[in-house]
Amino acid sequence: MYNYKKILFTTENICWGGSELLWSKTVVELVSNNFKIGICIDDRLAIPDEINILQSEEKLKVFKFSNADLSFYKRVLNRCLPYKNRFKKKNERLSFILNFKPDLLVINQGYNFNGVDTMAFAVRNQLKYITISHAVNEGLWPNIVLRKKMRMGFENSVANYFVSADNLVVTQNQLGFFLDNAVVIRNPFNVSHSIDLDFPIQNDFHLACVGRYDFFAKGQDVLLQVLSSEKWKKRNLIVNFYGTGNDLENLKDLINMYQLNNVFIHPYTEPIDIWRTNQGLILTSRFEGLPLVIVEAMLCERIAIVTNISGNTELITDNLNGFIAAAPRPEYVDEALERAWQQRLNWKTLGTNAKKAIINQIPENPALIFADKLVAILNTI
């Protein structure tokens, strides 16, 4: 029997990444429930083939909106026109949301504040909505205006989902009250939950630093500064960078500046191919949600060396299945990396510990679990 409940997914992001996996995989799970599903995204965001196929089969509707600015001609005219008569950008997304008339609006945001205007719009138009927050930066504290918007948005949501417990705690501190409607969820990942990958035996020891080249968030500069010391240059440690991003040239410049001959840059590489050749992960992030790459590395029986920020340490036990640097500062990363180096002959055993730990903490299909939560909400509306 056809289900006439309508659910609309919208994301604040313009680039595809880990923040898009949960909602997109959940859409695939929900199609079988016969809900009327809509997706509203920026036209710069490339969506995966599985979503395009479902759209071609008319199992869901994808609407792409543009945030393009007014034409040069209209901007010039606006200088001469009184405010009420000026040309204004049409918000195509908000119009689509109203026309779709969703029973539930899913607002996906990269940080914990990107979607506050969409939340306010939903409140004004009496739309039921939930939020998903994928990262929180303790260095970006909201001013009084943003804080009020966040409070209103989170308070009026049916539920607020966070990908790590730490992100929830920091958000509550930013808001100044406890969120009774908050839930910690897990993101889907890009390797099999039951993957069985051989441990690579090589003459050198290889660590992978995986993630977009964005020093502000990912802190690759911290790692390169650590590796610039003579002790690391003399050791047979190889660090492989995998990813893309705006700081690629900066990454190359620092490698050249520090004369690092044991550091190599690779383009985006499939996770399973990364872990076929690397014995561990190293992340020196300044803020996160809960990185998928940690989950994937641990599932592949690889150690993780991470900074103690956001959700990084919620899956790792220091010295048992990974190593934790106290903060994203060179002296702390060096200390954690040194401890890992002294245990380098035990990385395989520690990786086995990592696999045992992660399979007990991360469900095999997080998207199905999240889909069930949304169905439960829809059934009460």
C-alpha positions in Angstrom: 0.0 0.0 0.0 1.3 3.4 -0.9 2.4 5.6 2.0 1.4 9.2 1.5 3.7 10.7 4.0 6.3 13.0 2.4 9.9 13.4 3.6 12.2 16.0 2.1 16.0 15.9 2.6 18.0 19.1 2.2 21.7 19.7 2.8 23.6 22.9 3.4 26.8 21.6 1.8 28.0 22.2 -1.8 30.8 19.5 -2.0 30.3 15.8 -1.6 32.0 14.2 1.4 31.4 12.2 4.5 28.7 14.6 5.7 26.5 13.5 2.8 26.6 9.7 3.3 24.0 9.4 6.1 21.2 11.2 4.4 21.9 9.8 0.9 22.2 6.2 2.2 19.1 6.7 4.3 17.1 7.8 1.2 18.0 4.5 -0.5 16.7 2.6 2.6 13.5 4.6 2.7 12.5 4.1 -0.9 11.3 0.6 -0.1 8.9 2.1 2.5 7.0 3.9 -0.3 7.2 7.3 1.2 7.2 10.2 -1.2 10.8 11.4 -1.0 12.3 14.7 -2.2 15.9 15.8 -2.2 16.7 19.5 -2.4 20.4 20.3 -3.0 22.7 23.1 -4.3 23.3 22.6 -8.0 27.1 22.4 -7.3 26.7 19.2 -5.3 27.2 16.1 -7.3 25.0 13.3 -6.2 25.9 9.5 -6.4 24.7 7.3 -9.2 22.3 5.3 -6.9 20.3 8.5 -6.3 20.3 9.4 -10.0 19.0 5.9 -10.8 16.2 6.2 -8.2 15.3 9.5 -9.8 15.2 8.1 -13.3 12.9 5.3 -12.0 10.7 8.1 -10.5 11.1 6.7 -7.0 12.1 10.1 -5.7 12.4 13.8 -6.8 15.6 15.7 -6.9 15.5 19.5 -7.0 18.7 21.5 -7.6 18.7 25.1 -6.7 21.2 27.8 -7.5 22.7 30.4 -5.2 24.0 32.4 -8.1 24.1 36.1 -7.5 22.1 38.7 -9.4 23.3 39.7 -12.8 25.7 42.6 -13.2 22.9 44.7 -14.8 20.5 44.1 -11.8 23.3 44.9 -9.3 24.0 48.2 -11.0 20.3 49.1 -11.0 20.0 48.2 -7.3 22.3 51.1 -6.6 19.7 53.5 -7.9 16.5 51.9 -6.7 14.9 52.4 -3.3 15.2 49.3 -1.1 11.7 48.1 -1.5 12.0 48.1 -5.3 15.4 46.5 -5.6 16.0 43.2 -7.3 16.4 40.4 -4.8 17.8 36.9 -5.2 15.0 34.4 -5.4 15.4 31.6 -2.8 14.5 28.7 -5.0 15.1 26.2 -2.3 12.6 27.7 0.1 10.0 27.8 -2.6 10.5 24.2 -3.4 10.2 23.2 0.2 6.8 25.0 0.5 5.6 23.5 -2.7 6.7 20.0 -1.7 4.8 20.3 1.6 6.8 17.7 3.5 5.5 15.9 6.5 9.1 15.9 7.7 12.0 18.0 6.6 15.6 16.6 7.2 18.1 19.5 7.5 21.6 18.1 7.0 24.4 20.5 8.0 28.2 20.2 7.9 28.6 22.2 11.2 26.1 22.7 13.9 24.9 26.1 12.6 24.8 26.0 8.8 21.1 25.2 8.7 19.8 27.8 11.2 18.1 29.9 8.6 16.4 26.8 7.1 15.3 25.8 10.6 13.8 29.3 11.2 12.0 29.0 7.8 10.5 25.7 8.9 9.4 27.1 12.2 7.7 30.1 10.5 5.9 27.8 8.2 5.0 25.3 10.8 7.0 22.4 9.2 8.2 19.5 11.3 11.9 19.0 10.9 14.9 17.2 12.3 18.6 18.2 12.1 21.8 16.3 11.5 25.1 18.0 12.6 28.3 16.5 11.3 31.0 18.6 13.0 31.5 21.1 15.7 34.4 23.5 16.0 35.2 24.7 19.5 37.2 27.5 17.9 34.1 29.0 16.2 32.0 30.1 19.1 28.6 31.6 18.1 28.0 35.3 18.7 24.8 36.4 20.4 22.8 36.6 17.1 23.9 33.2 15.9 23.4 31.7 19.3 19.8 32.8 19.5 19.2 31.3 16.0 20.8 28.0 17.1 18.7 27.9 20.3 15.5 28.5 18.4 16.4 26.0 15.7 17.4 23.1 18.0 14.6 23.7 20.5 11.9 23.5 17.9 13.2 20.5 16.0 11.5 17.1 16.5 15.0 15.7 17.0 18.6 16.7 16.7 21.2 14.1 15.6 24.9 14.4 16.2 27.6 12.0 14.9 29.6 12.1 18.1 28.9 12.6 21.8 31.5 15.3 22.1 29.8 17.3 19.3 26.6 17.2 21.3 28.4 18.3 24.5 30.0 21.3 22.8 26.8 22.3 21.1 25.0 22.3 24.5 27.7 24.4 25.9 27.3 26.9 23.1 23.6 27.0 23.6 23.7 27.2 27.3 21.1 24.4 27.9 20.7 20.7 27.6 19.0 19.4 24.4 16.3 16.9 25.5 15.7 16.0 21.9 19.3 15.1 20.9 20.5 11.7 19.7 24.0 10.5 18.9 24.1 8.5 15.6 26.7 6.9 13.5 27.6 7.5 9.9 27.8 4.9 7.1 31.3 4.0 6.0 33.0 2.8 2.8 34.3 -0.6 3.6 32.6 -3.9 4.5 31.8 -4.3 8.2 33.2 -7.8 7.9 36.3 -6.9 5.7 39.3 -9.3 6.1 42.4 -7.5 4.8 45.9 -8.9 5.1 48.3 -6.7 7.1 51.0 -5.3 4.8 54.5 -6.4 5.6 57.1 -4.0 4.2 60.7 -2.8 4.9 59.4 0.6 5.9 56.5 1.6 8.1 53.6 3.3 6.3 51.1 5.6 7.8 48.2 7.2 5.9 46.9 10.7 6.5 43.5 10.6 4.8 41.1 13.6 4.3 40.6 16.7 2.4 43.5 19.1 2.2 42.2 21.7 4.6 44.7 22.9 7.2 42.0 24.8 9.1 40.1 21.6 9.9 42.4 18.7 9.2 45.7 20.2 10.6 48.0 18.6 8.1 50.5 21.4 8.8 50.9 20.1 12.4 51.9 16.7 11.1 54.4 18.1 8.6 56.0 20.2 11.3 56.4 17.1 13.5 58.0 15.2 10.6 60.4 18.0 10.0 62.5 17.0 13.0 65.7 15.1 12.3 64.7 12.1 14.3 61.7 11.4 12.0 63.7 12.2 8.8 66.2 9.5 9.8 63.6 6.8 10.6 62.1 4.5 8.0 58.6 6.0 8.4 56.7 6.8 5.3 53.6 9.1 5.5 51.2 9.0 2.6 48.6 11.8 2.1 45.4 10.9 0.3 42.8 13.4 -0.7 41.9 16.6 -2.5 41.3 20.1 -1.4 42.1 23.8 -1.5 45.3 23.5 0.5 47.1 21.1 -1.9 49.6 23.7 -3.0 50.2 24.7 0.7 50.8 21.0 1.4 53.4 20.8 -1.4 55.1 23.9 -0.2 55.5 22.7 3.3 56.8 19.4 2.2 59.4 21.3 0.1 60.1 23.8 2.9 60.8 21.1 5.4 62.6 18.9 2.8 60.6 15.9 3.6 61.7 12.9 1.5 59.6 10.4 3.4 56.2 12.1 2.6 54.1 11.4 -0.5 50.9 13.0 -1.9 48.3 10.8 -3.6 44.9 11.7 -5.1 41.7 10.4 -3.8 42.1 6.6 -3.3 39.5 4.0 -2.5 39.7 3.1 1.3 40.4 -0.6 0.6 43.4 0.3 -1.6 44.7 2.7 1.1 44.7 0.0 3.7 46.3 -2.7 1.5 49.5 -0.7 1.7 49.4 1.3 4.9 49.8 -0.1 8.4 48.1 2.7 10.3 46.3 6.0 10.2 47.4 9.4 11.4 45.1 12.3 11.8 46.1 15.7 13.3 42.7 17.4 13.0 41.8 20.6 14.8 38.1 19.7 14.8 35.9 16.9 13.5 32.6 15.1 13.9 33.6 11.5 14.0 35.8 10.8 11.0 34.7 7.9 8.7 38.4 7.2 8.0 38.9 6.1 11.7 36.1 3.6 11.4 37.3 2.3 8.1 40.9 2.0 9.3 39.8 0.1 12.5 37.6 -2.2 10.5 40.6 -3.0 8.3 42.6 -3.8 11.5 44.8 -0.7 11.4 45.9 1.4 14.3 44.9 5.1 14.4 47.0 7.9 15.8 44.6 10.9 16.4 44.3 14.2 18.2 42.0 14.4 21.2 39.3 16.5 19.6 35.6 16.0 18.8 34.7 12.3 18.4 38.1 11.1 17.6 38.7 9.4 20.9 35.2 7.8 21.3 36.3 4.7 19.5 40.0 4.5 20.4 41.6 3.3 23.7 45.0 4.9 24.1 47.9 2.4 23.7 45.5 -0.5 23.2 44.1 -0.1 19.7 45.6 3.3 18.8 47.4 6.4 20.1 45.9 9.7 21.2 47.7 13.1 21.0 46.5 15.4 23.8 45.9 18.3 21.3 46.6 19.3 17.7 49.9 20.8 18.6 53.3 19.6 17.3 54.7 18.6 20.7 51.6 16.5 21.5 51.5 14.8 18.1 55.2 14.1 18.3 54.7 12.5 21.8 51.8 10.2 20.5 53.7 9.3 17.3 56.8 8.5 19.4 54.8 6.1 21.5 53.3 4.5 18.4 56.8 4.2 16.9 58.1 2.4 20.0 55.3 -0.1 19.5 55.7 -0.4 15.7 56.4 -4.2 15.8 53.1 -4.6 17.5 51.0 -2.6 15.1 49.4 -5.8 13.7 48.3 -6.9 17.2 47.0 -3.4 18.0 45.1 -3.4 14.7 43.4 -6.7 15.7 42.4 -5.0 18.9 41.0 -2.1 16.8 38.8 -4.4 14.8 37.4 -6.1 17.9 36.6 -2.7 19.4 35.0 -1.1 16.4 32.6 -3.9 15.4 31.1 -3.6 18.9 30.6 0.1 18.6 29.5 0.7 15.0 26.4 -1.0 13.5 26.8 -2.7 10.1 24.1 -0.5 8.5 23.8 2.9 10.2 21.6 4.2 7.4 19.0 1.5 8.0 19.0 2.4 11.7 18.5 6.1 10.9 15.8 5.3 8.4 13.9 3.3 11.1 14.2 6.4 13.4 12.7 8.6 10.7 9.9 6.1 10.0 9.1 6.1 13.7 8.9 9.9 13.7 6.7 9.9 10.6 4.3 7.4 12.1 3.7 9.8 15.0 3.0 12.8 12.8 
